Amino acid sequence: MQLLAALARHRHFARAAEECGISQPAFSARIRNLETEFETPIVKRGNRFMGFTDEGEIVLKWARQLLSDAEGMRQEIEAAKGALSGRLVIGVVPTAITYAAQNSERLREQHPGLVIEIHSASSSQIWRGLEEFTLDAGITYFETELPKSLDAEILYDERYVLLAPKGLAPRLNGTVTWKEAAALPLCLLTKNMRNRRILNEVFEEVGATPNLVMETNAFTAALAQVETGTAATIAPESLAGSLPFASGVVQLPLTDPVVEKPICLAVADRKPAPPAVLALADALRAIPS
């Protein structure tokens, strides 16, 4: 099971074997043994890794779930001894990265033996990662129609502000309308990101076309454009409020309309749930809204 999961991550036999601490011939032999046991090919064979067969995808799905359950069992045993330890992998939309990092550190203070991985990902990547058991939890946009295999709990509402260099800002204080923001040179997230689709929906609602000069899948690039005076961006209020900006950056709440989108904690619907996931949920619930 661990070999298959490693092969899915690396998509390369030698690198997967190295991660598992065995030679490539031994790695390949164990995969062949598994194929013999199931009486079906699992891996498409060629001069290099070419993917999993349809049957192999089924085996991989169950392998990931079994490994996740085994990790949850180990965590619960350790917790019964008085110390929660293990690994917690969280997928987070870019707009919530700062929130996730700050509050994951609080979780680590409560459980020093817990290793936390935070991966920046789109909302669709997070939903898929939860269903495939490559993620333990997700912090993402709340959707009214969730897959039946997932649970979600709203954490906070995301509101939006314009971040602009003084030379581009329509004013230094007060608020700014979405139409005014659309006229500025903007650096926004790419279209595959849920945040960008939200912004596009608002611009369409007010009858404005944003003046795009750059697109990025990371907010750090957008913030760099603001810092250098090249472009403005639209960011969540919670993210903007947590970052140190130079004195030349103006922050104005967006109005007409005021937009709020819920951010949630999403997890697989599992009973029993892994203790690390339960600890994360408890830690986030304890944060004042």
C-alpha positions in Angstrom: 0.0 0.0 0.0 2.8 2.4 0.9 4.7 1.6 -2.3 1.6 2.4 -4.5 1.0 5.7 -2.6 4.7 6.6 -3.1 4.5 5.7 -6.8 1.4 7.9 -7.2 3.1 10.8 -5.6 6.4 10.6 -7.6 5.1 9.0 -10.8 8.7 7.6 -11.1 9.8 4.2 -10.0 13.3 5.1 -8.8 12.2 8.1 -6.8 9.3 6.2 -5.2 11.7 3.3 -4.3 14.1 5.8 -2.8 11.4 7.3 -0.6 10.4 3.8 0.6 14.1 2.9 1.4 14.4 -0.1 -1.0 16.0 -0.7 -4.3 14.1 -0.2 -7.6 14.3 -3.9 -8.5 12.8 -4.8 -5.1 10.2 -2.1 -5.5 9.1 -3.4 -8.9 9.1 -7.0 -7.6 6.7 -6.1 -4.8 4.4 -4.4 -7.2 4.4 -7.5 -9.4 3.7 -9.6 -6.3 0.6 -7.5 -5.6 -0.5 -7.8 -9.2 -0.1 -11.6 -8.9 -2.2 -11.6 -5.7 -5.0 -9.6 -7.3 -4.6 -11.4 -10.6 -4.8 -8.1 -12.5 -2.2 -5.6 -13.8 -2.0 -2.5 -11.6 0.7 -0.4 -13.3 0.9 0.4 -17.0 4.4 -0.7 -18.0 6.9 0.8 -20.4 10.3 2.3 -20.4 9.0 4.7 -17.7 6.0 5.0 -15.4 2.9 5.4 -17.6 0.2 5.5 -15.0 -2.1 3.1 -13.3 -4.6 0.7 -15.0 -8.3 1.2 -14.3 -7.9 -1.7 -11.7 -4.8 0.0 -10.4 -6.7 3.2 -9.7 -9.2 1.2 -7.6 -6.4 -0.5 -5.6 -4.7 3.0 -5.2 -7.9 4.5 -3.8 -8.3 1.7 -1.2 -4.6 1.8 -0.4 -4.8 5.5 0.4 -7.8 5.0 2.6 -6.2 2.1 4.4 -3.0 4.0 5.0 -5.0 7.0 6.3 -7.0 4.8 8.7 -3.8 3.1 9.9 -2.3 6.5 10.6 -5.5 7.5 12.5 -5.4 4.3 14.6 -1.7 5.0 15.4 -2.6 8.6 16.4 -5.4 7.5 18.7 -3.1 5.0 20.4 -0.5 7.7 21.0 -3.3 10.1 22.2 -4.4 7.5 24.7 -0.9 7.5 26.1 -1.2 11.3 26.6 0.6 12.8 23.6 -0.9 13.2 20.1 1.7 12.8 17.4 1.8 12.2 13.7 1.3 14.1 10.4 -1.6 16.3 9.4 -1.8 17.4 5.7 -4.0 20.4 5.0 -4.9 21.8 1.6 -5.6 25.6 1.8 -6.8 28.1 -0.8 -4.3 30.9 -1.3 -6.5 33.5 0.3 -6.5 31.6 3.6 -2.9 30.6 3.7 -2.0 33.1 6.5 -5.0 32.1 8.5 -4.1 28.5 8.2 -0.4 29.1 9.1 -1.1 31.2 12.1 -3.7 28.8 13.6 -1.8 25.7 12.7 1.0 27.0 14.8 -1.4 27.3 17.8 -2.3 23.7 17.2 1.4 22.8 17.3 1.7 24.6 20.6 -1.0 22.3 22.0 0.4 19.2 20.4 4.2 19.5 19.8 4.5 16.0 18.4 2.2 16.9 15.5 3.9 17.6 12.2 1.7 19.9 10.0 2.0 20.2 6.2 0.2 23.1 4.5 -0.3 22.9 0.7 -1.6 25.9 -1.3 -4.2 24.5 -3.7 -7.3 25.5 -5.6 -10.7 24.6 -4.2 -11.2 21.8 -6.7 -7.8 20.3 -5.9 -8.8 20.3 -2.2 -12.1 18.5 -2.8 -10.3 15.9 -4.9 -7.5 15.5 -2.4 -10.0 14.9 0.4 -11.9 12.3 -1.6 -8.6 10.6 -2.6 -7.2 10.7 1.0 -4.1 12.6 -0.1 -5.3 15.5 2.2 -6.5 15.1 5.8 -8.3 18.4 5.9 -9.0 21.5 3.7 -9.6 25.1 4.4 -11.5 26.3 1.4 -14.6 28.0 0.1 -17.9 26.6 1.3 -20.1 25.1 -1.4 -23.8 24.4 -0.8 -23.6 21.1 -2.7 -20.9 19.0 -1.1 -20.0 15.5 -2.2 -21.7 13.0 0.2 -18.3 11.8 1.4 -17.3 15.1 2.8 -18.3 17.4 5.7 -17.8 21.1 6.0 -17.9 23.6 8.9 -17.9 27.4 8.2 -15.0 29.2 9.9 -15.4 32.8 8.8 -16.7 35.1 6.1 -14.1 36.4 3.6 -14.5 40.1 2.8 -12.5 42.0 0.2 -10.3 45.1 0.1 -8.4 46.9 -2.6 -4.6 47.1 -2.1 -3.0 49.7 -4.2 0.2 51.8 -4.4 -0.5 55.5 -3.4 0.2 56.5 -7.0 -2.7 54.3 -8.3 -5.2 54.5 -5.4 -8.3 56.5 -6.2 -8.1 58.0 -2.7 -6.1 57.4 0.5 -9.0 56.8 2.9 -12.6 55.6 3.0 -13.9 53.0 0.6 -13.7 52.1 -3.1 -16.4 50.7 -5.4 -15.8 47.6 -7.5 -16.2 49.7 -10.7 -13.4 52.0 -9.5 -11.2 49.0 -8.7 -11.9 47.5 -12.2 -10.4 50.6 -13.9 -7.0 50.3 -12.1 -4.2 48.1 -13.5 -4.8 44.8 -11.6 -2.9 41.7 -10.7 -5.4 38.9 -9.8 -5.3 35.2 -9.2 -5.6 32.9 -12.3 -9.1 31.9 -13.6 -8.8 28.3 -12.2 -8.9 29.7 -8.6 -12.3 30.1 -6.8 -11.3 33.5 -5.6 -10.9 34.8 -9.1 -14.2 33.3 -10.2 -15.8 35.2 -7.2 -14.2 38.4 -8.3 -15.3 37.9 -11.9 -18.9 37.3 -10.8 -18.9 40.6 -8.9 -17.3 42.6 -11.8 -20.0 41.1 -14.1 -22.7 42.0 -11.6 -21.7 45.7 -11.6 -21.1 45.7 -15.4 -17.3 46.3 -15.2 -14.4 44.7 -17.0 -11.2 44.5 -14.9 -8.1 46.0 -16.3 -5.8 43.0 -16.0 -2.0 43.4 -16.3 -1.0 40.2 -14.7 -2.4 36.9 -13.4 -0.8 34.6 -10.8 -1.6 31.5 -8.8 0.2 32.9 -5.7 -0.8 36.0 -3.8 2.8 36.7 -3.0 3.3 37.7 -6.7 0.3 40.0 -6.6 1.5 41.6 -3.4 4.9 42.2 -4.9 3.3 44.1 -7.8 1.5 46.3 -5.2 4.7 46.9 -3.2 6.7 47.9 -6.4 3.9 50.3 -7.5 3.2 48.4 -10.7 -0.4 47.3 -10.1 -3.2 47.0 -7.5 -4.8 43.8 -6.3 -8.0 42.6 -4.5 -7.3 40.6 -1.4 -9.3 39.2 1.5 -9.6 41.6 4.4 -8.2 38.9 6.8 -5.1 38.3 4.6 -4.4 42.0 4.1 -4.8 42.8 7.8 -2.1 40.2 8.7 0.6 41.4 6.4 3.1 44.2 6.9 2.9 46.7 4.1 5.2 49.6 3.2 3.8 53.1 3.9 3.2 53.6 0.2 0.4 50.9 0.1 -3.3 52.0 0.5 -5.9 49.6 1.8 -9.6 50.4 1.0 -12.6 48.2 1.7 -14.7 47.4 -1.4 -18.3 48.4 -1.5 -21.2 48.6 -3.9 -21.6 45.7 -3.3 -20.1 44.5 0.0 -19.3 40.9 -0.8 -18.9 38.1 1.8 -18.0 34.5 1.0 -17.8 31.7 3.7 -14.5 29.9 4.2 -14.9 26.4 5.8 -13.0 23.5 7.2 -13.6 20.5 5.0 -12.9 16.9 6.0 -13.8 13.4 4.8 -16.9 12.0 6.5 -15.1 9.3 8.5 -16.0 7.4 11.7 -13.8 7.2 13.7 -12.2 10.5 12.5 -8.4 10.7 12.9 -7.5 12.4 16.2 -5.3 15.0 14.4 -8.3 16.1 12.3 -10.4 16.4 15.4 -7.7 18.4 17.2 -7.6 20.8 14.2 -11.3 21.3 14.2 -11.3 22.0 18.0 -8.4 24.5 17.6 -10.2 26.4 14.8 -13.5 26.5 16.7 -11.7 28.1 19.6 -10.7 31.1 17.5 -12.9 34.2 18.2 -14.9 35.1 15.2 
